[in-house]
């Protein structure tokens, strides 16, 4: 993608702080990292999967424009032989910023459950 196309995509996703988007020198410095992140996601989506024997928990934003429960869930289920649970959280793709406490509680609860089952 060209820099301008990548910047339009980032703006559309809404997760890049305006201070970064409005600073040409800074955004120019981080675009290679963002581009590498996008490439990594593409490469991982195409790679062979060795499933783990632990259940997975998928957190999705209810207004996420980038992922879809119905389209992406099947892809996530292939990563575990023990099932995949989904929690839909109010927010967009970057819901972790607006729902930090809720996400931390969900992760903490899962870690406690794991510790109890392992102990």
N, C-alpha and C positions, 0 to 999 in steps of 0.2 A: 504494500500500500504506500501511496505517496504520503508525505507528512501532512498535507492538507486533508486528505481522506481520513487518515488516522485521527487527526484532531477533530474532524466532524463526528466520527464514531465515538470518540471519548466524550465529546460534548453531549451527544445523544444519550449516552449511558448515564450521565449525570453524576458520576462518582469522582470526577477530578475536580479538586478545589479551584474556584475561580481565580484565586491568587496565582496558581500555577498556570492555568490556561492563559492568563493575561500577561504573563512574563515570558517574552520570546526567548531570552537567553536560558532561562530555567527549563522551559518546556523543551527547548532544543537539546538540552543536556539529558533529559529523562526519556525522550522519545525512543532512543535505542533500547532502553530497559523495558519500556512498555511494549515495543515491537517484539522483543525477545520473549516477553511473557505471553503475548498472543501466540507466537510460534510454538512455545512450549505446550500451550493448551491444545493447539492443533495436533502436534506430534503425539501427545498423550492420548488424544481421542482416537488416533489411528493405530496405536501400539497394541501388541498382544497383551492380554490380561491374565495375570496369575491371581485368582481369587484368594482372599483370606478366609479363614474359618471362623471369623468373628462377625457378628452383625454390624451393619453400617447404619449410620443415622444421617439422613440428608436434610439439610435446612434450605428451604426455598423462600424467596420473597414473593408475597402475594401479587405484587404489581411488577414483577421482574420482566423486563422486555427481552432479556438475553437468554433466559432459560425457561423451560416449560415442564411442568410436572408430567404432563401426558406424553410429551415427546422425549424427555430426557431421563425419565425414571428407569426405563428398561436398560439404558446404558449403565446406570449406576448399579442395578441389581447384579450385573455380571461380575462385580468386584468382590462379592461375598457369597460363600456357600451357606451362610447362616441367616440370610435375609437382609432386607433393607427397610428401615422405618423412615417415614417422611414427616417432617414438621413444617407446616406452612406458616410463615411469620409475616405480619403486616409490614409491608415496605417493598422497595424496589430491589435491584440486584445488590445494592450496597446497604441492605437492611441492618447489617451488623453495626453500622455507625449510629443509626437511629434507635436500634433495639439492643444495645450493648448489654444492658442488665438482663434482659430476657434471654439472650443468647448465652450469657455467662451462667445463668441459672440452669438452662437446659444442659449445657455441657457438664456443669458440676453434678447435676442429678445423674447423668449417664456415667460419669466417673465413679460416683458413689455406688451405683448399681454394679458396675464392673468390679469394684473392690470387694463388695459383699459376696459376689459370685465366685471370686477368686480366692477369698479368704477362707 
